């Protein structure tokens, strides 16, 4: 079901679940340390994803992957973990409606990093939209 033509569907679902993550986490963080909450969240993700991979028949031997694949998946995991820790700490002390939009500054950063390291070349129209999102984040972050 994953094809080049339905990426938008999956990206939209990702946005919906990310929004729910912020709302559910904000409520769930009441009375618990943000790092412990991140650990609980991660444990649930591991269990659910392991079941999903197993029951959909997508399991293969991870030791057959190349060292380059391992390196970049580990780096991605470390970046994800750092992001989650920072996100949950921000949610613990800030409003979800303010924290989540600032977190989406990652959109601008992804575009810049993809330009620099992956040699992707967004069009002028795409850069305009990306910069507008970045400007929107700044408006939210510096409002009085």
VEXKE-409045 format. One record per residue (C-alpha): x, y, z; residue number from 1. Coordinates in nm, 3 decimals, always signed. Example, Ala and Ser with C-alpha at 12.3 -4.5 7.8 and 13.67 -1.06 7.14 Angstrom:
# VEXKE-409045
px/py/pz/k
+1.230/-0.450/+0.780/1;
+1.367/-0.106/+0.714/2;
# end
This chain:
# VEXKE-409045
px/py/pz/k
+0.000/+0.000/+0.000/1;
+0.299/+0.232/+0.030/2;
+0.362/+0.399/-0.305/3;
+0.509/+0.724/-0.423/4;
+0.159/+0.851/-0.497/5;
+0.011/+0.814/-0.150/6;
+0.285/+0.977/+0.058/7;
+0.054/+1.268/+0.135/8;
-0.204/+1.038/+0.297/9;
+0.058/+0.892/+0.532/10;
+0.209/+1.234/+0.605/11;
-0.137/+1.369/+0.689/12;
-0.201/+1.077/+0.925/13;
+0.137/+1.147/+1.084/14;
+0.029/+1.506/+1.149/15;
-0.301/+1.391/+1.302/16;
-0.124/+1.146/+1.534/17;
+0.142/+1.405/+1.622/18;
-0.135/+1.645/+1.721/19;
-0.298/+1.378/+1.935/20;
+0.042/+1.305/+2.088/21;
+0.070/+1.661/+2.215/22;
-0.279/+1.666/+2.363/23;
-0.261/+1.319/+2.523/24;
+0.091/+1.381/+2.654/25;
+0.001/+1.715/+2.810/26;
-0.273/+1.545/+3.013/27;
-0.057/+1.240/+3.085/28;
+0.233/+1.449/+3.215/29;
+0.036/+1.567/+3.518/30;
+0.210/+1.438/+3.828/31;
+0.492/+1.252/+3.651/32;
+0.848/+1.340/+3.555/33;
+0.877/+1.411/+3.181/34;
+1.171/+1.170/+3.137/35;
+0.977/+0.885/+3.301/36;
+0.679/+0.968/+3.079/37;
+0.906/+0.949/+2.774/38;
+1.032/+0.607/+2.886/39;
+0.675/+0.478/+2.931/40;
+0.576/+0.614/+2.590/41;
+0.880/+0.456/+2.426/42;
+0.812/+0.119/+2.588/43;
+0.455/+0.120/+2.459/44;
+0.579/+0.212/+2.111/45;
+0.830/-0.076/+2.113/46;
+0.568/-0.332/+2.217/47;
+0.304/-0.213/+1.970/48;
+0.548/-0.179/+1.679/49;
+0.706/-0.519/+1.746/50;
+0.360/-0.676/+1.734/51;
+0.274/-0.487/+1.418/52;
+0.595/-0.592/+1.238/53;
+0.553/-0.953/+1.348/54;
+0.183/-0.991/+1.266/55;
+0.211/-0.820/+0.927/56;
+0.495/-1.052/+0.825/57;
+0.746/-0.770/+0.786/58;
+1.007/-0.918/+1.018/59;
+1.350/-0.986/+0.869/60;
+1.689/-1.040/+1.025/61;
+1.819/-0.695/+1.124/62;
+2.176/-0.830/+1.136/63;
+2.165/-0.866/+0.758/64;
+2.140/-0.488/+0.717/65;
+2.444/-0.295/+0.601/66;
+2.664/-0.110/+0.849/67;
+2.565/+0.219/+0.682/68;
+2.197/+0.140/+0.741/69;
+2.267/+0.056/+1.104/70;
+2.471/+0.373/+1.155/71;
+2.203/+0.603/+1.020/72;
+1.916/+0.421/+1.192/73;
+2.103/+0.448/+1.524/74;
+2.173/+0.818/+1.463/75;
+1.806/+0.869/+1.375/76;
+1.702/+0.687/+1.693/77;
+1.932/+0.903/+1.905/78;
+1.796/+1.220/+1.744/79;
+1.439/+1.096/+1.797/80;
+1.509/+1.020/+2.162/81;
+1.662/+1.361/+2.220/82;
+1.366/+1.523/+2.044/83;
+1.115/+1.333/+2.257/84;
+1.293/+1.420/+2.582/85;
+1.302/+1.788/+2.489/86;
+0.942/+1.784/+2.364/87;
+0.806/+1.623/+2.679/88;
+1.002/+1.863/+2.901/89;
+0.862/+2.156/+2.703/90;
+0.508/+2.014/+2.729/91;
+0.550/+1.966/+3.102/92;
+0.607/+2.338/+3.157/93;
+0.441/+2.499/+2.854/94;
+0.106/+2.503/+2.678/95;
+0.060/+2.230/+2.416/96;
-0.079/+2.491/+2.177/97;
+0.251/+2.680/+2.200/98;
+0.499/+2.393/+2.229/99;
+0.371/+2.191/+1.932/100;
+0.396/+2.476/+1.677/101;
+0.751/+2.560/+1.787/102;
+0.839/+2.193/+1.756/103;
+0.724/+2.217/+1.395/104;
+1.013/+2.453/+1.326/105;
+1.165/+2.116/+1.240/106;
+0.990/+2.155/+0.903/107;
+1.215/+2.448/+0.816/108;
+1.521/+2.269/+0.954/109;
+1.445/+1.952/+0.757/110;
+1.425/+2.157/+0.437/111;
+1.760/+2.327/+0.512/112;
+1.931/+2.001/+0.613/113;
+1.788/+1.818/+0.309/114;
+1.916/+2.099/+0.088/115;
+2.264/+2.086/+0.243/116;
+2.313/+1.714/+0.293/117;
+2.071/+1.533/+0.062/118;
+2.098/+1.782/-0.226/119;
+1.722/+1.821/-0.246/120;
+1.611/+2.133/-0.426/121;
+1.267/+2.261/-0.324/122;
+1.104/+2.497/-0.574/123;
+1.056/+2.867/-0.502/124;
+0.691/+2.795/-0.420/125;
+0.794/+2.523/-0.173/126;
+1.055/+2.749/-0.009/127;
+0.790/+3.019/+0.025/128;
+0.560/+2.782/+0.211/129;
+0.843/+2.651/+0.429/130;
+0.953/+3.005/+0.519/131;
+0.593/+3.100/+0.597/132;
+0.573/+2.813/+0.845/133;
+0.901/+2.931/+0.999/134;
+0.769/+3.287/+1.023/135;
+0.450/+3.156/+1.185/136;
+0.654/+2.975/+1.447/137;
+0.842/+3.296/+1.528/138;
+0.513/+3.489/+1.562/139;
+0.388/+3.227/+1.810/140;
+0.717/+3.207/+2.001/141;
+0.758/+3.581/+2.055/142;
+0.399/+3.685/+2.118/143;
+0.347/+3.891/+2.429/144;
# end
